[in-house]
Amino acid sequence: MGCDGRPGSQAKAVTVSETVLLPGSQALLAPDWVPWHDRVRPGDLGVGDLLPAAPDDERLVPLVVLEGDDAVTDWYSEAEPGPAEPAELPAPGRSRVLSSVGREEASERWYSGERGPRTPLAHAAPAKCVSCGFFVSLSGELGRLFGACANEFAPDDGRVVSADHGCGAHSEAMGSELASRATAPVIDEFGYDLVDLPGVSVEETVFEPLSRGAD
């Protein structure tokens, strides 16, 4: 057997088979492999990418669930009662809908995010979104606290905002701001303007200093 471990080989350089190497205590190792679906983060999805929800995703329940915490009828109020049969559900083409877990997670994420009530933008707003004419409430249970902004000049146009969020583009901001920021007029008591009067021309008028009569 030769130096490289092959029968009849005359090689002078000894080679080592990497398949039998084991890392030592000080070896630099690659991190543990993480499945792709566990590595995806919000904003990673690009054009053409697919990210289907798992069959056992706890955020979703079958559309036919009409009772319990995940009942679709919870999405409706007493004034607008929900469907009595699955066939009456207004969701064509959908086999699953948000579960109570999905609604709760979405509510917490939206409320604690940049479009909730605890942001600098909301603190500086003249009023809350719930009193804005551009606030469009969501339907169902989520509509009790959230809606969409429909003001093209607002920073959150087309996005879900909490009812107690706010911004400077509030529909009633101008009236309330002008009323609260009204200031007294400034009067210049030292300057004066020369005005022509009937029969009197400013250009032909001779002005004398005020101190002349005191001599």
C-alpha positions as CSV (number, residue, x, y, z in Angstrom):
1,M,0.0,0.0,0.0
2,G,1.4,3.4,-0.9
3,C,1.8,6.5,1.1
4,D,-1.7,7.8,0.2
5,G,-3.4,4.6,1.3
6,R,-4.0,3.2,-2.2
7,P,-2.5,-0.1,-3.1
8,G,0.6,0.2,-5.3
9,S,0.6,4.0,-5.1
10,Q,4.1,5.7,-5.0
11,A,2.8,9.2,-4.0
12,K,5.0,11.0,-1.5
13,A,2.2,13.3,-0.2
14,V,0.0,11.6,2.4
15,T,-3.8,12.4,1.9
16,V,-6.5,12.2,4.5
17,S,-10.1,11.1,3.9
18,E,-12.4,13.9,5.1
19,T,-15.3,11.5,5.6
20,V,-13.8,10.3,8.8
21,L,-12.8,13.7,10.2
22,L,-14.6,14.8,13.4
23,P,-14.7,18.4,14.7
24,G,-12.7,19.1,17.9
25,S,-13.8,21.2,20.8
26,Q,-12.3,24.4,19.3
27,A,-13.5,23.8,15.8
28,L,-15.4,26.5,13.9
29,L,-18.7,25.0,13.0
30,A,-21.6,26.2,10.8
31,P,-24.8,27.0,12.6
32,D,-27.5,24.4,12.8
33,W,-29.6,24.1,9.7
34,V,-33.0,25.8,9.9
35,P,-35.9,24.8,7.6
36,W,-36.8,27.4,5.0
37,H,-40.3,28.0,6.4
38,D,-38.8,28.8,9.8
39,R,-36.3,31.3,8.4
40,V,-38.8,33.4,6.5
41,R,-39.4,36.8,8.1
42,P,-42.0,39.6,7.3
43,G,-40.9,41.4,4.2
44,D,-38.9,38.5,2.7
45,L,-41.6,37.5,0.2
46,G,-40.8,38.9,-3.2
47,V,-42.4,38.9,-6.6
48,G,-43.1,35.4,-7.8
49,D,-42.4,33.8,-4.4
50,L,-45.0,31.4,-2.9
51,L,-45.6,31.0,0.8
52,P,-48.7,28.8,1.4
53,A,-50.0,28.4,4.9
54,A,-49.5,25.0,6.5
55,P,-52.5,22.7,6.7
56,D,-52.3,22.8,10.5
57,D,-51.7,26.6,10.8
58,E,-53.4,27.6,14.0
59,R,-54.2,31.0,12.6
60,L,-56.7,29.5,10.3
61,V,-59.8,27.3,10.7
62,P,-62.1,25.7,8.1
63,L,-64.7,28.0,6.7
64,V,-67.6,25.8,7.9
65,V,-66.9,26.4,11.6
66,L,-69.9,28.2,13.0
67,E,-69.6,27.5,16.8
68,G,-67.1,28.0,19.5
69,D,-64.2,30.5,19.8
70,D,-63.3,30.1,16.2
71,A,-66.9,30.5,14.9
72,V,-67.1,32.8,11.9
73,T,-70.4,34.1,13.4
74,D,-68.2,36.0,15.9
75,W,-67.3,38.3,13.1
76,Y,-70.8,39.8,13.1
77,S,-72.7,42.0,15.5
78,E,-76.2,41.8,16.8
79,A,-77.3,44.5,14.5
80,E,-75.9,42.5,11.5
81,P,-76.4,38.8,12.4
82,G,-74.1,36.3,10.7
83,P,-75.1,33.4,8.5
84,A,-77.0,30.4,9.9
85,E,-75.6,27.9,7.4
86,P,-72.1,27.5,5.9
87,A,-73.5,27.9,2.4
88,E,-74.6,31.5,3.4
89,L,-71.0,32.6,4.2
90,P,-70.0,35.5,1.9
91,A,-66.6,34.1,1.2
92,P,-66.5,32.5,-2.3
93,G,-63.4,30.6,-3.1
94,R,-62.1,30.4,0.5
95,S,-61.8,27.2,2.4
96,R,-60.3,28.7,5.6
97,V,-60.7,31.9,7.5
98,L,-58.9,33.5,10.5
99,S,-59.3,31.7,13.8
100,S,-59.5,33.3,17.2
101,V,-55.7,32.8,17.5
102,G,-55.2,34.5,14.1
103,R,-57.4,37.5,15.0
104,E,-55.7,37.9,18.4
105,E,-52.2,37.8,16.9
106,A,-53.1,40.3,14.2
107,S,-54.6,42.6,16.7
108,E,-51.6,42.5,19.0
109,R,-49.2,43.0,16.0
110,W,-51.2,45.9,14.6
111,Y,-51.9,47.6,17.9
112,S,-48.2,47.5,19.0
113,G,-46.9,48.5,15.6
114,E,-46.2,51.8,13.9
115,R,-49.9,52.3,13.2
116,G,-51.0,51.9,16.8
117,P,-51.6,54.6,19.5
118,R,-48.1,54.6,21.0
119,T,-46.1,56.1,18.2
120,P,-44.8,59.7,18.0
121,L,-47.0,60.3,15.0
122,A,-50.1,59.4,17.0
123,H,-49.1,61.4,20.1
124,A,-48.7,64.6,18.0
125,A,-52.0,64.1,16.1
126,P,-54.8,66.6,16.7
127,A,-57.4,63.9,17.1
128,K,-57.8,60.1,16.8
129,C,-58.6,58.1,13.7
130,V,-62.0,57.0,15.0
131,S,-63.2,60.6,14.5
132,C,-61.7,61.1,11.1
133,G,-63.8,61.0,8.0
134,F,-61.2,59.0,6.1
135,F,-61.3,56.2,8.6
136,V,-63.0,53.1,7.1
137,S,-63.8,50.5,9.8
138,L,-63.1,46.8,9.1
139,S,-66.0,44.4,9.2
140,G,-66.5,41.9,11.9
141,E,-64.7,41.6,15.2
142,L,-61.5,43.3,14.1
143,G,-63.6,46.4,13.1
144,R,-64.2,47.2,16.7
145,L,-60.7,48.5,17.0
146,F,-59.2,48.7,13.5
147,G,-59.9,50.3,10.1
148,A,-58.2,51.4,6.9
149,C,-57.0,54.9,6.2
150,A,-58.4,56.3,2.9
151,N,-56.6,59.7,2.9
152,E,-54.1,59.8,0.1
153,F,-52.2,62.6,1.9
154,A,-51.8,60.6,5.1
155,P,-48.7,58.6,5.8
156,D,-50.8,55.5,6.4
157,D,-53.0,55.7,3.3
158,G,-54.3,52.2,2.4
159,R,-53.0,50.6,5.6
160,V,-54.7,49.2,8.7
161,V,-54.7,51.6,11.6
162,S,-56.1,51.4,15.1
163,A,-59.0,53.5,16.0
164,D,-56.9,55.4,18.6
165,H,-54.1,56.1,16.1
166,G,-53.8,59.5,14.5
167,C,-51.8,61.8,12.2
168,G,-51.8,65.4,11.1
169,A,-54.0,64.6,8.1
170,H,-57.1,64.2,10.2
171,S,-60.2,65.4,8.4
172,E,-61.1,67.9,11.1
173,A,-57.6,68.9,11.9
174,M,-57.7,72.4,10.3
175,G,-60.7,73.7,12.2
176,S,-59.5,72.5,15.6
177,E,-55.9,73.6,15.0
178,L,-57.0,77.1,13.9
179,A,-59.2,77.5,16.9
180,S,-56.6,76.4,19.3
181,R,-53.8,78.4,17.8
182,A,-55.6,81.7,17.3
183,T,-53.2,84.6,18.1
184,A,-53.8,88.3,18.8
185,P,-53.1,90.7,15.9
186,V,-49.8,92.6,16.0
187,I,-50.2,96.4,15.9
188,D,-47.3,98.7,14.9
189,E,-47.7,101.8,17.1
190,F,-44.5,103.5,15.9
191,G,-44.8,103.4,12.1
192,Y,-47.3,105.3,9.9
193,D,-48.4,105.5,6.3
194,L,-49.0,108.6,4.3
195,V,-52.4,108.6,2.6
196,D,-53.8,111.0,0.0
197,L,-57.0,112.7,0.9
198,P,-59.5,114.5,-1.3
199,G,-57.9,117.9,-2.0
200,V,-54.7,117.1,-0.3
201,S,-51.7,115.6,-2.0
202,V,-48.9,114.0,0.0
203,E,-46.3,115.1,-2.5
204,E,-47.3,118.8,-2.1
205,T,-47.6,118.7,1.6
206,V,-44.8,120.3,3.7
207,F,-43.9,118.5,6.8
208,E,-42.4,120.3,9.8
209,P,-40.7,118.8,12.8
210,L,-42.7,118.4,15.9
211,S,-40.1,120.2,18.0
212,R,-40.6,123.5,16.1
213,G,-43.6,124.5,18.2
214,A,-41.7,124.0,21.4
215,D,-39.1,126.7,20.7
